[in-house]
Amino acid sequence: MLLLFHLLGIALLFVPITYVSVWIRYRRGKIAPQQADSLSTVERERILYYELLQATDALRESNLIGSGGFGSVYKGVLRSGTVIAVKVFNLQMEATFKSFDTECEVLHSLRHRNIVKVITSCSNLDFKALVLENMPNGSLEKYLYSHNYFLDIR
Ligand SMILES: Nc1ncnc2c1ncn2[C@@H]1O[C@H](COP(=O)(O)OP(=O)(O)OP(=O)(O)O)[C@@H](O)[C@H]1O
């Protein structure tokens, strides 16, 4: 009889523990796909290659703003009317792939009024570009190292 009480006690303990652990596993399982979903939403928000071509008039020479160590920057206008700067990475150089990934990662995680904002990116096997907020006053470098440009800091 005593043994029966013991077994009943164990069973009574076992049932809620099992229930709680199954519930925790179920919640974890439910949360993981939600995170994946939100990531894929970010992916989906990436701009399409043809949209970038449309915005920059097929990377027209007259839209070229400047060039840097890893590629060229073009001015463009999205269908919404937003003026953008498209940094197209030169994939001829091996280091460019790493630079694109690093710039994506760093600029996406930084948010400051003095740091250029990354609107989105466009990436496939043979084309990589960052869509940046357009800085109409151009490079800070020219203000820092030229005698002909002055910043109005009043
Ligand atoms: N968001 C922007 N808005 C307007 N012009 C920009 C923007 N980003 C870059 N530019 C222009 O394009 C030029 C090239 O920029 P880019 O970032 O490719 O070169 P960088 O600043 O020398 O950096 P890196 O060589 O490391 O890529 C800049 O000097 C600037 O004149």
The ligand as a Tripos MOL2 file, in Angstrom:
@<TRIPOS>MOLECULE
LIG
   31    33     1     0     0
SMALL
NO_CHARGES

@<TRIPOS>ATOM
      1 N1         26.1920   58.7540  -49.2490 N.pl3     1 LIG1
      2 C1         26.8150   59.5310  -50.1250 C.ar      1 LIG1
      3 N2         26.2050   60.6210  -50.6210 N.ar      1 LIG1
      4 C2         26.8460   61.4050  -51.5180 C.ar      1 LIG1
      5 N3         28.0770   61.1840  -51.9720 N.ar      1 LIG1
      6 C3         28.7300   60.1080  -51.4970 C.ar      1 LIG1
      7 C4         28.1380   59.2180  -50.5620 C.ar      1 LIG1
      8 N4         29.0180   58.2440  -50.2770 N.ar      1 LIG1
      9 C5         30.0980   58.4970  -50.9990 C.ar      1 LIG1
     10 N5         29.9370   59.6150  -51.7470 N.ar      1 LIG1
     11 C6         30.9160   60.2060  -52.6670 C.3       1 LIG1
     12 O1         31.5740   59.1710  -53.3660 O.3       1 LIG1
     13 C7         32.9790   59.2360  -53.1130 C.3       1 LIG1
     14 C8         33.5030   57.8270  -52.9930 C.3       1 LIG1
     15 O2         32.9620   57.2440  -51.8210 O.3       1 LIG1
     16 P1         33.4640   55.8450  -51.3090 P.3       1 LIG1
     17 O3         32.7240   55.5140  -50.0670 O.co2     1 LIG1
     18 O4         33.4180   54.8630  -52.4370 O.co2     1 LIG1
     19 O5         34.9990   56.1080  -51.0730 O.3       1 LIG1
     20 P2         35.8050   56.3390  -49.7770 P.3       1 LIG1
     21 O6         35.0450   57.2930  -48.9160 O.co2     1 LIG1
     22 O7         37.1680   56.7360  -50.2240 O.co2     1 LIG1
     23 O8         35.7990   54.9470  -49.0540 O.3       1 LIG1
     24 P3         36.4390   53.5500  -49.4450 P.3       1 LIG1
     25 O9         37.5890   53.7830  -50.3840 O.co2     1 LIG1
     26 O10        36.8860   53.0170  -48.1530 O.co2     1 LIG1
     27 O11        35.3610   52.7520  -50.0860 O.co2     1 LIG1
     28 C9         33.1440   60.0640  -51.8590 C.3       1 LIG1
     29 O12        34.3460   60.7260  -51.8480 O.3       1 LIG1
     30 C10        31.9700   61.0090  -51.9280 C.3       1 LIG1
     31 O13        32.3090   62.1330  -52.7030 O.3       1 LIG1
@<TRIPOS>BOND
     1     1     2 1
     2     2     3 ar
     3     2     7 ar
     4     3     4 ar
     5     4     5 ar
     6     5     6 ar
     7     6     7 ar
     8     6    10 ar
     9     7     8 ar
    10     8     9 ar
    11     9    10 ar
    12    10    11 1
    13    11    12 1
    14    11    30 1
    15    12    13 1
    16    13    14 1
    17    13    28 1
    18    14    15 1
    19    15    16 1
    20    16    17 2
    21    16    18 1
    22    16    19 1
    23    19    20 1
    24    20    21 2
    25    20    22 1
    26    20    23 1
    27    23    24 1
    28    24    25 2
    29    24    26 1
    30    24    27 1
    31    28    29 1
    32    28    30 1
    33    30    31 1
@<TRIPOS>SUBSTRUCTURE
     1 LIG1         1 GROUP 0 **** ****
